[in-house]
Every structure is written in structure tokens, then in C-alpha cells.
Amino acid sequence: MFEKSTKSYTDLLGKTNRIVEGTSIKGDIDSLADFRLDGHLVGNFSSKGKLVIGPAGSVTGDISCKNVDVEGTVNGKIVVQEILNVKSKASIHGEVTCGKLSVEPGADFSATCIMKTVSKPLLPPPSHGEQ
């Protein structure tokens, strides 16, 4: 009669996790939902969603996400499946691997960068009969 919702609690809320300015965290963060960081993280960050590092935010450690917007400071390795947006006030030092990269003029982008596209599966070579 009634179909039960299969959405998770965070999907139903439509909320984003947030660490506000003036907060410091030492340790790793693992989140399924989107995340906004205006405080300071010393540790690694992993999410299946989007990470936004605000102008006062900083990360010293590795980041692995679907999408990342950086306005603050990152020192470490960043792995982004889709798009990394580096805003004009951002500072990134380390290694970057991403699908697409957008860097605004004025940003401090001192990192090695590898662009990886999502590759389509290759078709098997055509067979030319048995010999």
C-alpha cells in the first residue's frame, strides 16, 4: 500500500556537515554526506560527497572526495573523482589527482597535478576466425 523510503537519514535531511571557524580537529574524518570546513583539520578527510574548504579553513593531510572547492589552505595529497575548484584566495601545496581542474587567477597552486578522466571500457578486439 505505502512504499517505504529507502533514502538514508542524511539524504532526507538534505543537510551538510559543518565545522565552523575557530574549531580545530586532530584526526581523520570519514563522511558519506557533503561537508563544509571553516575550521582547521590536522588529519585525513574522506567523503563520497563534496568538500568545501572555506576562506578560514585549512587541512593538513590527505583529502579524497567526489568534488572539492577550496577557498582556504591545503597541505597534502588531494584525490578528486570529478572537479577540483581552486578559488582566488586558496593555497594548495602537495599532490593533486583529479578529473577536472579549475583554478581562479590569484590562487597559490604549488602542487603536482595528474588529470585522470573516467575511461570507458574498451571493446575486445574483433576476432578474425580460428587458424
A tleap script that builds the chain and sets N, CA, C and O, in Angstrom:
source leaprc.protein.ff14SB
mol = sequence {
  NMET PHE GLU LYS SER THR LYS SER TYR THR
  ASP LEU LEU GLY LYS THR ASN ARG ILE VAL
  GLU GLY THR SER ILE LYS GLY ASP ILE ASP
  SER LEU ALA ASP PHE ARG LEU ASP GLY HIE
  LEU VAL GLY ASN PHE SER SER LYS GLY LYS
  LEU VAL ILE GLY PRO ALA GLY SER VAL THR
  GLY ASP ILE SER CYS LYS ASN VAL ASP VAL
  GLU GLY THR VAL ASN GLY LYS ILE VAL VAL
  GLN GLU ILE LEU ASN VAL LYS SER LYS ALA
  SER ILE HIE GLY GLU VAL THR CYS GLY LYS
  LEU SER VAL GLU PRO GLY ALA ASP PHE SER
  ALA THR CYS ILE MET LYS THR VAL SER LYS
  PRO LEU LEU PRO PRO PRO SER HIE GLY GLU
  CGLN
}
set mol.1.N position { 0.820 -1.185 0.000 }
set mol.1.CA position { 0.000 0.000 0.000 }
set mol.1.C position { 0.869 1.256 0.000 }
set mol.1.O position { 0.793 2.076 -0.915 }
set mol.2.N position { 1.707 1.399 1.051 }
set mol.2.CA position { 2.634 2.531 1.086 }
set mol.2.C position { 4.049 2.012 0.898 }
set mol.2.O position { 4.449 1.017 1.503 }
set mol.3.N position { 4.795 2.699 0.055 }
set mol.3.CA position { 6.170 2.281 -0.190 }
set mol.3.C position { 7.092 2.984 0.791 }
set mol.3.O position { 7.023 4.202 0.953 }
set mol.4.N position { 7.950 2.221 1.441 }
set mol.4.CA position { 8.878 2.806 2.409 }
set mol.4.C position { 10.014 3.503 1.668 }
set mol.4.O position { 10.465 3.051 0.615 }
set mol.5.N position { 10.459 4.600 2.236 }
set mol.5.CA position { 11.567 5.341 1.646 }
set mol.5.C position { 12.870 4.604 1.922 }
set mol.5.O position { 13.107 4.145 3.040 }
set mol.6.N position { 13.708 4.494 0.902 }
set mol.6.CA position { 14.992 3.824 1.071 }
set mol.6.C position { 16.126 4.830 1.228 }
set mol.6.O position { 17.294 4.442 1.275 }
set mol.7.N position { 15.796 6.113 1.308 }
set mol.7.CA position { 16.820 7.140 1.473 }
set mol.7.C position { 17.367 7.120 2.889 }
set mol.7.O position { 16.655 6.820 3.848 }
set mol.8.N position { 18.648 7.446 3.000 }
set mol.8.CA position { 19.263 7.478 4.320 }
set mol.8.C position { 18.807 8.727 5.080 }
set mol.8.O position { 18.207 9.640 4.512 }
set mol.9.N position { 19.104 8.736 6.356 }
set mol.9.CA position { 18.733 9.848 7.224 }
set mol.9.C position { 19.300 11.167 6.712 }
set mol.9.O position { 18.600 12.179 6.698 }
set mol.10.N position { 20.577 11.163 6.288 }
set mol.10.CA position { 21.206 12.403 5.803 }
set mol.10.C position { 20.612 12.845 4.468 }
set mol.10.O position { 20.513 14.044 4.206 }
set mol.11.N position { 20.214 11.891 3.619 }
set mol.11.CA position { 19.569 12.264 2.350 }
set mol.11.C position { 18.233 12.943 2.604 }
set mol.11.O position { 17.877 13.905 1.924 }
set mol.12.N position { 17.495 12.439 3.587 }
set mol.12.CA position { 16.198 13.016 3.897 }
set mol.12.C position { 16.338 14.423 4.459 }
set mol.12.O position { 15.503 15.286 4.186 }
set mol.13.N position { 17.385 14.660 5.240 }
set mol.13.CA position { 17.593 15.986 5.819 }
set mol.13.C position { 18.077 16.985 4.785 }
set mol.13.O position { 17.745 18.169 4.854 }
set mol.14.N position { 18.871 16.504 3.815 }
set mol.14.CA position { 19.430 17.407 2.817 }
set mol.14.C position { 20.417 18.381 3.430 }
set mol.14.O position { 20.590 19.486 2.917 }
set mol.15.N position { 21.060 17.999 4.501 }
set mol.15.CA position { 21.966 18.879 5.242 }
set mol.15.C position { 23.416 18.608 4.862 }
set mol.15.O position { 23.748 17.570 4.289 }
set mol.16.N position { 24.259 19.562 5.195 }
set mol.16.CA position { 25.690 19.444 5.008 }
set mol.16.C position { 26.359 19.492 6.371 }
set mol.16.O position { 26.014 20.328 7.207 }
set mol.17.N position { 27.317 18.595 6.600 }
set mol.17.CA position { 28.112 18.657 7.824 }
set mol.17.C position { 28.910 19.943 7.811 }
set mol.17.O position { 29.285 20.436 6.747 }
set mol.18.N position { 29.176 20.498 9.005 }
set mol.18.CA position { 29.907 21.760 9.050 }
set mol.18.C position { 30.790 21.837 10.278 }
set mol.18.O position { 30.360 21.552 11.396 }
set mol.19.N position { 32.039 22.230 10.049 }
set mol.19.CA position { 32.975 22.549 11.123 }
set mol.19.C position { 33.215 24.048 11.017 }
set mol.19.O position { 33.749 24.531 10.019 }
set mol.20.N position { 32.818 24.778 12.052 }
set mol.20.CA position { 32.846 26.240 11.982 }
set mol.20.C position { 34.226 26.809 12.288 }
set mol.20.O position { 35.092 26.129 12.839 }
set mol.21.N position { 34.404 28.069 11.917 }
set mol.21.CA position { 35.644 28.794 12.153 }
set mol.21.C position { 35.955 28.809 13.648 }
set mol.21.O position { 35.061 28.981 14.477 }
set mol.22.N position { 37.228 28.627 13.980 }
set mol.22.CA position { 37.644 28.612 15.379 }
set mol.22.C position { 37.709 27.211 15.966 }
set mol.22.O position { 38.131 27.039 17.109 }
set mol.23.N position { 37.294 26.203 15.193 }
set mol.23.CA position { 37.332 24.817 15.654 }
set mol.23.C position { 38.523 24.106 15.024 }
set mol.23.O position { 38.765 24.219 13.822 }
set mol.24.N position { 39.265 23.372 15.853 }
set mol.24.CA position { 40.395 22.576 15.364 }
set mol.24.C position { 40.142 21.114 15.664 }
set mol.24.O position { 39.701 20.763 16.758 }
set mol.25.N position { 40.422 20.256 14.685 }
set mol.25.CA position { 40.252 18.818 14.850 }
set mol.25.C position { 41.561 18.135 14.486 }
set mol.25.O position { 42.166 18.429 13.455 }
set mol.26.N position { 41.994 17.209 15.358 }
set mol.26.CA position { 43.155 16.365 15.067 }
set mol.26.C position { 42.643 14.945 14.943 }
set mol.26.O position { 42.162 14.366 15.917 }
set mol.27.N position { 42.742 14.384 13.756 }
set mol.27.CA position { 42.237 13.043 13.491 }
set mol.27.C position { 41.635 12.975 12.102 }
set mol.27.O position { 41.589 13.975 11.387 }
set mol.28.N position { 41.177 11.800 11.725 }
set mol.28.CA position { 40.617 11.592 10.396 }
set mol.28.C position { 39.105 11.760 10.412 }
set mol.28.O position { 38.445 11.443 11.401 }
set mol.29.N position { 38.560 12.268 9.296 }
set mol.29.CA position { 37.114 12.413 9.128 }
set mol.29.C position { 36.704 11.582 7.925 }
set mol.29.O position { 37.306 11.683 6.855 }
set mol.30.N position { 35.667 10.752 8.105 }
set mol.30.CA position { 35.103 9.945 7.032 }
set mol.30.C position { 33.606 10.228 6.995 }
set mol.30.O position { 32.905 9.965 7.972 }
set mol.31.N position { 33.105 10.764 5.876 }
set mol.31.CA position { 31.706 11.179 5.797 }
set mol.31.C position { 31.094 10.728 4.484 }
set mol.31.O position { 31.748 10.758 3.441 }
set mol.32.N position { 29.842 10.312 4.537 }
set mol.32.CA position { 29.115 9.976 3.313 }
set mol.32.C position { 28.468 11.212 2.704 }
set mol.32.O position { 28.222 11.259 1.499 }
set mol.33.N position { 28.191 12.214 3.538 }
set mol.33.CA position { 27.475 13.412 3.096 }
set mol.33.C position { 28.447 14.532 2.715 }
set mol.33.O position { 29.655 14.418 2.920 }
set mol.34.N position { 27.898 15.614 2.157 }
set mol.34.CA position { 28.689 16.795 1.843 }
set mol.34.C position { 29.198 17.420 3.133 }
set mol.34.O position { 28.641 17.195 4.207 }
set mol.35.N position { 30.268 18.210 3.016 }
set mol.35.CA position { 30.942 18.723 4.209 }
set mol.35.C position { 31.474 20.122 3.916 }
set mol.35.O position { 32.026 20.366 2.843 }
set mol.36.N position { 31.312 21.036 4.863 }
set mol.36.CA position { 31.923 22.372 4.772 }
set mol.36.C position { 32.849 22.537 5.955 }
set mol.36.O position { 32.458 22.326 7.103 }
set mol.37.N position { 34.094 22.920 5.660 }
set mol.37.CA position { 35.111 23.073 6.692 }
set mol.37.C position { 35.596 24.519 6.722 }
set mol.37.O position { 36.261 24.983 5.796 }
set mol.38.N position { 35.252 25.225 7.804 }
set mol.38.CA position { 35.752 26.586 8.007 }
set mol.38.C position { 36.756 26.617 9.148 }
set mol.38.O position { 37.345 27.661 9.430 }
set mol.39.N position { 36.956 25.485 9.804 }
set mol.39.CA position { 37.933 25.371 10.887 }
set mol.39.C position { 39.213 24.747 10.370 }
set mol.39.O position { 39.524 24.841 9.183 }
set mol.40.N position { 39.959 24.108 11.269 }
set mol.40.CA position { 41.255 23.521 10.924 }
set mol.40.C position { 41.234 22.020 11.185 }
set mol.40.O position { 40.825 21.572 12.257 }
set mol.41.N position { 41.678 21.248 10.196 }
set mol.41.CA position { 41.776 19.797 10.317 }
set mol.41.C position { 43.224 19.381 10.134 }
set mol.41.O position { 43.848 19.688 9.118 }
set mol.42.N position { 43.752 18.676 11.134 }
set mol.42.CA position { 45.060 18.048 11.014 }
set mol.42.C position { 44.773 16.554 10.973 }
set mol.42.O position { 44.568 15.929 12.013 }
set mol.43.N position { 44.759 15.989 9.789 }
set mol.43.CA position { 44.398 14.592 9.581 }
set mol.43.C position { 43.858 14.421 8.180 }
set mol.43.O position { 43.884 15.355 7.379 }
set mol.44.N position { 43.374 13.244 7.884 }
set mol.44.CA position { 42.879 12.927 6.549 }
set mol.44.C position { 41.364 13.095 6.486 }
set mol.44.O position { 40.661 12.914 7.480 }
set mol.45.N position { 40.873 13.445 5.293 }
set mol.45.CA position { 39.440 13.628 5.078 }
set mol.45.C position { 39.005 12.768 3.901 }
set mol.45.O position { 39.644 12.779 2.849 }
set mol.46.N position { 37.910 12.019 4.077 }
set mol.46.CA position { 37.379 11.172 3.013 }
set mol.46.C position { 35.864 11.318 2.965 }
set mol.46.O position { 35.197 11.292 3.999 }
set mol.47.N position { 35.321 11.475 1.746 }
set mol.47.CA position { 33.872 11.617 1.596 }
set mol.47.C position { 33.453 11.142 0.217 }
set mol.47.O position { 34.213 11.248 -0.745 }
set mol.48.N position { 32.231 10.616 0.127 }
set mol.48.CA position { 31.655 10.258 -1.169 }
set mol.48.C position { 30.924 11.457 -1.764 }
set mol.48.O position { 30.397 11.377 -2.873 }
set mol.49.N position { 30.891 12.562 -1.034 }
set mol.49.CA position { 30.206 13.771 -1.475 }
set mol.49.C position { 31.184 14.876 -1.826 }
set mol.49.O position { 32.275 14.630 -2.339 }
set mol.50.N position { 30.765 16.106 -1.537 }
set mol.50.CA position { 31.543 17.297 -1.865 }
set mol.50.C position { 32.121 17.902 -0.594 }
set mol.50.O position { 31.453 17.947 0.439 }
set mol.51.N position { 33.357 18.363 -0.673 }
set mol.51.CA position { 34.004 19.084 0.419 }
set mol.51.C position { 34.211 20.525 -0.017 }
set mol.51.O position { 34.740 20.792 -1.096 }
set mol.52.N position { 33.784 21.457 0.844 }
set mol.52.CA position { 34.050 22.875 0.626 }
set mol.52.C position { 34.936 23.341 1.776 }
set mol.52.O position { 34.561 23.234 2.944 }
set mol.53.N position { 36.105 23.854 1.437 }
set mol.53.CA position { 37.009 24.422 2.438 }
set mol.53.C position { 36.883 25.928 2.330 }
set mol.53.O position { 37.320 26.527 1.347 }
set mol.54.N position { 36.281 26.542 3.346 }
set mol.54.CA position { 36.019 27.975 3.348 }
set mol.54.C position { 37.284 28.799 3.451 }
set mol.54.O position { 38.367 28.241 3.628 }
set mol.55.N position { 37.174 30.127 3.343 }
set mol.55.CA position { 38.338 31.010 3.352 }
set mol.55.C position { 39.180 30.894 4.624 }
set mol.55.O position { 40.397 31.072 4.567 }
set mol.56.N position { 38.563 30.602 5.762 }
set mol.56.CA position { 39.303 30.463 7.017 }
set mol.56.C position { 39.686 29.010 7.283 }
set mol.56.O position { 40.367 28.731 8.270 }
set mol.57.N position { 39.268 28.084 6.431 }
set mol.57.CA position { 39.503 26.659 6.649 }
set mol.57.C position { 40.876 26.207 6.184 }
set mol.57.O position { 41.475 26.795 5.284 }
set mol.58.N position { 41.364 25.135 6.826 }
set mol.58.CA position { 42.633 24.554 6.406 }
set mol.58.C position { 42.650 23.063 6.687 }
set mol.58.O position { 42.037 22.584 7.641 }
set mol.59.N position { 43.369 22.336 5.830 }
set mol.59.CA position { 43.566 20.904 6.004 }
set mol.59.C position { 45.050 20.618 5.856 }
set mol.59.O position { 45.674 20.999 4.867 }
set mol.60.N position { 45.610 19.935 6.862 }
set mol.60.CA position { 46.966 19.420 6.766 }
set mol.60.C position { 46.824 17.908 6.794 }
set mol.60.O position { 46.697 17.305 7.860 }
set mol.61.N position { 46.847 17.305 5.627 }
set mol.61.CA position { 46.618 15.873 5.484 }
set mol.61.C position { 46.084 15.572 4.099 }
set mol.61.O position { 46.071 16.438 3.224 }
set mol.62.N position { 45.645 14.344 3.907 }
set mol.62.CA position { 45.169 13.901 2.605 }
set mol.62.C position { 43.655 14.033 2.501 }
set mol.62.O position { 42.933 13.854 3.482 }
set mol.63.N position { 43.180 14.354 1.280 }
set mol.63.CA position { 41.754 14.523 1.004 }
set mol.63.C position { 41.378 13.594 -0.137 }
set mol.63.O position { 42.077 13.524 -1.148 }
set mol.64.N position { 40.255 12.872 0.032 }
set mol.64.CA position { 39.720 12.018 -1.025 }
set mol.64.C position { 38.214 12.248 -1.087 }
set mol.64.O position { 37.491 11.906 -0.151 }
set mol.65.N position { 37.731 12.838 -2.212 }
set mol.65.CA position { 36.309 13.201 -2.344 }
set mol.65.C position { 35.853 13.089 -3.787 }
set mol.65.O position { 36.645 12.879 -4.706 }
set mol.66.N position { 34.540 13.237 -3.949 }
set mol.66.CA position { 33.956 13.270 -5.289 }
set mol.66.C position { 34.207 14.633 -5.938 }
set mol.66.O position { 34.623 14.703 -7.095 }
set mol.67.N position { 33.954 15.722 -5.191 }
set mol.67.CA position { 34.182 17.089 -5.665 }
set mol.67.C position { 34.760 17.902 -4.506 }
set mol.67.O position { 34.441 17.644 -3.345 }
set mol.68.N position { 35.616 18.891 -4.823 }
set mol.68.CA position { 36.206 19.739 -3.785 }
set mol.68.C position { 36.259 21.182 -4.283 }
set mol.68.O position { 36.677 21.447 -5.410 }
set mol.69.N position { 35.827 22.119 -3.418 }
set mol.69.CA position { 36.011 23.555 -3.634 }
set mol.69.C position { 36.941 24.043 -2.534 }
set mol.69.O position { 36.684 23.803 -1.354 }
set mol.70.N position { 38.029 24.730 -2.910 }
set mol.70.CA position { 38.987 25.217 -1.920 }
set mol.70.C position { 39.061 26.736 -1.984 }
set mol.70.O position { 39.364 27.314 -3.028 }
set mol.71.N position { 38.775 27.380 -0.840 }
set mol.71.CA position { 38.991 28.816 -0.684 }
set mol.71.C position { 40.087 29.068 0.348 }
set mol.71.O position { 40.678 30.147 0.383 }
set mol.72.N position { 40.354 28.069 1.185 }
set mol.72.CA position { 41.339 28.185 2.259 }
set mol.72.C position { 42.670 27.558 1.879 }
set mol.72.O position { 43.165 27.749 0.768 }
set mol.73.N position { 43.250 26.799 2.823 }
set mol.73.CA position { 44.594 26.250 2.668 }
set mol.73.C position { 44.588 24.731 2.773 }
set mol.73.O position { 43.928 24.160 3.641 }
set mol.74.N position { 45.333 24.083 1.876 }
set mol.74.CA position { 45.501 22.631 1.924 }
set mol.74.C position { 46.983 22.314 1.770 }
set mol.74.O position { 47.643 22.791 0.846 }
set mol.75.N position { 47.493 21.500 2.691 }
set mol.75.CA position { 48.854 20.976 2.607 }
set mol.75.C position { 48.755 19.464 2.651 }
set mol.75.O position { 48.514 18.887 3.712 }
set mol.76.N position { 48.942 18.810 1.498 }
set mol.76.CA position { 48.836 17.357 1.441 }
set mol.76.C position { 48.421 16.877 0.069 }
set mol.76.O position { 48.509 17.597 -0.925 }
set mol.77.N position { 47.967 15.641 0.048 }
set mol.77.CA position { 47.566 14.992 -1.198 }
set mol.77.C position { 46.055 15.106 -1.360 }
set mol.77.O position { 45.306 14.835 -0.421 }
set mol.78.N position { 45.602 15.508 -2.558 }
set mol.78.CA position { 44.171 15.639 -2.853 }
set mol.78.C position { 43.833 14.715 -4.012 }
set mol.78.O position { 44.448 14.783 -5.076 }
set mol.79.N position { 42.839 13.843 -3.792 }
set mol.79.CA position { 42.338 12.973 -4.853 }
set mol.79.C position { 40.854 13.280 -5.029 }
set mol.79.O position { 40.050 13.064 -4.122 }
set mol.80.N position { 40.501 13.790 -6.217 }
set mol.80.CA position { 39.121 14.200 -6.505 }
set mol.80.C position { 38.642 13.427 -7.727 }
set mol.80.O position { 39.279 13.466 -8.780 }
set mol.81.N position { 37.522 12.727 -7.588 }
set mol.81.CA position { 36.996 11.928 -8.688 }
set mol.81.C position { 36.524 12.797 -9.842 }
set mol.81.O position { 36.738 12.458 -11.006 }
set mol.82.N position { 35.881 13.920 -9.525 }
set mol.82.CA position { 35.313 14.749 -10.587 }
set mol.82.C position { 36.021 16.097 -10.700 }
set mol.82.O position { 37.014 16.201 -11.419 }
set mol.83.N position { 35.531 17.146 -10.002 }
set mol.83.CA position { 36.033 18.508 -10.219 }
set mol.83.C position { 36.664 19.091 -8.965 }
set mol.83.O position { 36.084 19.037 -7.880 }
set mol.84.N position { 37.867 19.654 -9.126 }
set mol.84.CA position { 38.533 20.425 -8.077 }
set mol.84.C position { 38.479 21.893 -8.484 }
set mol.84.O position { 39.051 22.278 -9.505 }
set mol.85.N position { 37.789 22.720 -7.684 }
set mol.85.CA position { 37.703 24.163 -7.921 }
set mol.85.C position { 38.617 24.867 -6.932 }
set mol.85.O position { 38.439 24.746 -5.720 }
set mol.86.N position { 39.589 25.600 -7.444 }
set mol.86.CA position { 40.527 26.335 -6.603 }
set mol.86.C position { 40.193 27.817 -6.752 }
set mol.86.O position { 40.390 28.397 -7.820 }
set mol.87.N position { 39.693 28.423 -5.690 }
set mol.87.CA position { 39.270 29.822 -5.706 }
set mol.87.C position { 40.483 30.748 -5.612 }
set mol.87.O position { 41.588 30.304 -5.302 }
set mol.88.N position { 40.269 32.034 -5.880 }
set mol.88.CA position { 41.367 33.005 -5.972 }
set mol.88.C position { 42.150 33.183 -4.672 }
set mol.88.O position { 43.335 33.513 -4.721 }
set mol.89.N position { 41.528 32.977 -3.517 }
set mol.89.CA position { 42.207 33.153 -2.229 }
set mol.89.C position { 42.816 31.847 -1.704 }
set mol.89.O position { 43.405 31.836 -0.623 }
set mol.90.N position { 42.682 30.756 -2.450 }
set mol.90.CA position { 43.126 29.439 -1.995 }
set mol.90.C position { 44.640 29.273 -2.063 }
set mol.90.O position { 45.325 29.943 -2.837 }
set mol.91.N position { 45.145 28.358 -1.227 }
set mol.91.CA position { 46.556 27.992 -1.231 }
set mol.91.C position { 46.644 26.474 -1.124 }
set mol.91.O position { 46.216 25.890 -0.128 }
set mol.92.N position { 47.202 25.835 -2.154 }
set mol.92.CA position { 47.344 24.374 -2.175 }
set mol.92.C position { 48.808 24.021 -2.401 }
set mol.92.O position { 49.441 24.488 -3.347 }
set mol.93.N position { 49.334 23.178 -1.499 }
set mol.93.CA position { 50.715 22.688 -1.595 }
set mol.93.C position { 50.677 21.174 -1.445 }
set mol.93.O position { 50.188 20.669 -0.434 }
set mol.94.N position { 51.183 20.443 -2.433 }
set mol.94.CA position { 51.210 18.984 -2.344 }
set mol.94.C position { 51.012 18.329 -3.684 }
set mol.94.O position { 51.556 18.770 -4.697 }
set mol.95.N position { 50.218 17.256 -3.683 }
set mol.95.CA position { 49.940 16.485 -4.888 }
set mol.95.C position { 48.438 16.490 -5.150 }
set mol.95.O position { 47.634 16.384 -4.224 }
set mol.96.N position { 48.070 16.614 -6.426 }
set mol.96.CA position { 46.658 16.648 -6.803 }
set mol.96.C position { 46.414 15.633 -7.911 }
set mol.96.O position { 47.152 15.579 -8.895 }
set mol.97.N position { 45.367 14.831 -7.737 }
set mol.97.CA position { 44.870 13.943 -8.790 }
set mol.97.C position { 43.381 14.232 -8.925 }
set mol.97.O position { 42.636 14.118 -7.952 }
set mol.98.N position { 42.943 14.606 -10.128 }
set mol.98.CA position { 41.531 14.975 -10.297 }
set mol.98.C position { 41.059 14.673 -11.709 }
set mol.98.O position { 41.856 14.426 -12.614 }
set mol.99.N position { 39.738 14.700 -11.873 }
set mol.99.CA position { 39.145 14.533 -13.195 }
set mol.99.C position { 39.203 15.822 -13.991 }
set mol.99.O position { 39.626 15.835 -15.147 }
set mol.100.N position { 38.767 16.928 -13.349 }
set mol.100.CA position { 38.812 18.253 -13.972 }
set mol.100.C position { 39.331 19.238 -12.942 }
set mol.100.O position { 39.122 19.065 -11.741 }
set mol.101.N position { 40.012 20.277 -13.421 }
set mol.101.CA position { 40.623 21.265 -12.543 }
set mol.101.C position { 40.246 22.664 -12.994 }
set mol.101.O position { 40.323 22.994 -14.177 }
set mol.102.N position { 39.830 23.495 -12.018 }
set mol.102.CA position { 39.520 24.891 -12.282 }
set mol.102.C position { 40.298 25.727 -11.272 }
set mol.102.O position { 40.107 25.583 -10.064 }
set mol.103.N position { 41.179 26.601 -11.765 }
set mol.103.CA position { 41.991 27.446 -10.882 }
set mol.103.C position { 41.729 28.904 -11.240 }
set mol.103.O position { 41.974 29.326 -12.370 }
set mol.104.N position { 41.228 29.674 -10.267 }
set mol.104.CA position { 40.987 31.099 -10.490 }
set mol.104.C position { 42.302 31.875 -10.404 }
set mol.104.O position { 43.208 31.476 -9.673 }
set mol.105.N position { 42.413 32.984 -11.147 }
set mol.105.CA position { 43.606 33.820 -11.056 }
set mol.105.C position { 43.806 34.312 -9.619 }
set mol.105.O position { 42.849 34.692 -8.945 }
set mol.106.N position { 45.056 34.299 -9.164 }
set mol.106.CA position { 45.377 34.749 -7.814 }
set mol.106.C position { 45.578 33.611 -6.837 }
set mol.106.O position { 46.114 33.821 -5.748 }
set mol.107.N position { 45.159 32.405 -7.203 }
set mol.107.CA position { 45.314 31.250 -6.314 }
set mol.107.C position { 46.775 30.841 -6.228 }
set mol.107.O position { 47.528 30.983 -7.191 }
set mol.108.N position { 47.177 30.325 -5.047 }
set mol.108.CA position { 48.517 29.775 -4.844 }
set mol.108.C position { 48.407 28.270 -5.040 }
set mol.108.O position { 48.040 27.544 -4.117 }
set mol.109.N position { 48.726 27.802 -6.242 }
set mol.109.CA position { 48.617 26.387 -6.581 }
set mol.109.C position { 50.012 25.850 -6.822 }
set mol.109.O position { 50.504 25.858 -7.951 }
set mol.110.N position { 50.652 25.380 -5.752 }
set mol.110.CA position { 52.013 24.844 -5.824 }
set mol.110.C position { 51.935 23.340 -5.604 }
set mol.110.O position { 52.269 22.837 -4.531 }
set mol.111.N position { 51.494 22.636 -6.626 }
set mol.111.CA position { 51.273 21.201 -6.496 }
set mol.111.C position { 51.549 20.501 -7.810 }
set mol.111.O position { 51.412 21.084 -8.886 }
set mol.112.N position { 51.943 19.229 -7.704 }
set mol.112.CA position { 51.981 18.402 -8.902 }
set mol.112.C position { 50.548 17.987 -9.187 }
set mol.112.O position { 49.772 17.754 -8.261 }
set mol.113.N position { 50.195 17.895 -10.452 }
set mol.113.CA position { 48.799 17.612 -10.795 }
set mol.113.C position { 48.725 16.540 -11.874 }
set mol.113.O position { 49.403 16.616 -12.898 }
set mol.114.N position { 47.886 15.538 -11.621 }
set mol.114.CA position { 47.610 14.496 -12.601 }
set mol.114.C position { 46.122 14.536 -12.897 }
set mol.114.O position { 45.293 14.454 -11.991 }
set mol.115.N position { 45.796 14.665 -14.174 }
set mol.115.CA position { 44.391 14.685 -14.598 }
set mol.115.C position { 44.030 13.276 -15.053 }
set mol.115.O position { 44.670 12.709 -15.938 }
set mol.116.N position { 42.993 12.724 -14.432 }
set mol.116.CA position { 42.539 11.384 -14.804 }
set mol.116.C position { 41.087 11.466 -15.205 }
set mol.116.O position { 40.241 11.910 -14.429 }
set mol.117.N position { 40.798 11.034 -16.422 }
set mol.117.CA position { 39.410 11.007 -16.874 }
set mol.117.C position { 38.839 9.631 -16.608 }
set mol.117.O position { 39.570 8.644 -16.530 }
set mol.118.N position { 37.543 9.575 -16.470 }
set mol.118.CA position { 36.883 8.286 -16.305 }
set mol.118.C position { 36.889 7.619 -17.665 }
set mol.118.O position { 36.269 8.108 -18.609 }
set mol.119.N position { 37.593 6.496 -17.763 }
set mol.119.CA position { 37.714 5.838 -19.063 }
set mol.119.C position { 36.564 4.875 -19.285 }
set mol.119.O position { 36.080 4.219 -18.362 }
set mol.120.N position { 36.142 4.810 -20.536 }
set mol.120.CA position { 35.086 3.883 -20.916 }
set mol.120.C position { 35.723 2.513 -21.115 }
set mol.120.O position { 36.873 2.425 -21.546 }
set mol.121.N position { 34.993 1.448 -20.809 }
set mol.121.CA position { 35.565 0.120 -21.017 }
set mol.121.C position { 35.880 -0.099 -22.493 }
set mol.121.O position { 35.099 0.257 -23.376 }
set mol.122.N position { 37.027 -0.686 -22.731 }
set mol.122.CA position { 37.433 -0.944 -24.108 }
set mol.122.C position { 36.717 -2.176 -24.643 }
set mol.122.O position { 36.501 -3.150 -23.922 }
set mol.123.N position { 36.360 -2.115 -25.899 }
set mol.123.CA position { 35.744 -3.273 -26.533 }
set mol.123.C position { 36.833 -4.292 -26.856 }
set mol.123.O position { 37.959 -3.912 -27.176 }
set mol.124.N position { 36.506 -5.585 -26.775 }
set mol.124.CA position { 37.517 -6.583 -27.144 }
set mol.124.C position { 37.837 -6.475 -28.622 }
set mol.124.O position { 36.974 -6.091 -29.412 }
set mol.125.N position { 39.070 -6.807 -29.015 }
set mol.125.CA position { 39.411 -6.707 -30.441 }
set mol.125.C position { 38.585 -7.697 -31.244 }
set mol.125.O position { 38.263 -8.783 -30.761 }
set mol.126.N position { 38.244 -7.321 -32.473 }
set mol.126.CA position { 37.434 -8.230 -33.282 }
set mol.126.C position { 38.217 -9.512 -33.591 }
set mol.126.O position { 39.411 -9.471 -33.887 }
set mol.127.N position { 37.521 -10.640 -33.517 }
set mol.127.CA position { 38.197 -11.903 -33.832 }
set mol.127.C position { 38.200 -12.107 -35.344 }
set mol.127.O position { 37.238 -11.769 -36.034 }
set mol.128.N position { 39.290 -12.663 -35.837 }
set mol.128.CA position { 39.432 -12.877 -37.284 }
set mol.128.C position { 39.344 -14.357 -37.621 }
set mol.128.O position { 39.948 -14.813 -38.592 }
set mol.129.N position { 38.613 -15.089 -36.842 }
set mol.129.CA position { 38.469 -16.522 -37.126 }
set mol.129.C position { 39.596 -17.325 -36.517 }
set mol.129.O position { 40.616 -16.766 -36.115 }
set mol.130.N position { 39.420 -18.622 -36.446 }
set mol.130.CA position { 40.448 -19.501 -35.883 }
set mol.130.C position { 41.436 -19.896 -36.956 }
set mol.130.O position { 41.087 -19.988 -38.133 }
set mol.131.N position { 42.657 -20.125 -36.553 }
set mol.131.CA position { 43.683 -20.514 -37.532 }
set mol.131.C position { 44.074 -21.936 -37.344 }
set mol.131.O position { 44.925 -22.444 -38.074 }
savepdb mol mol.pdb
quit
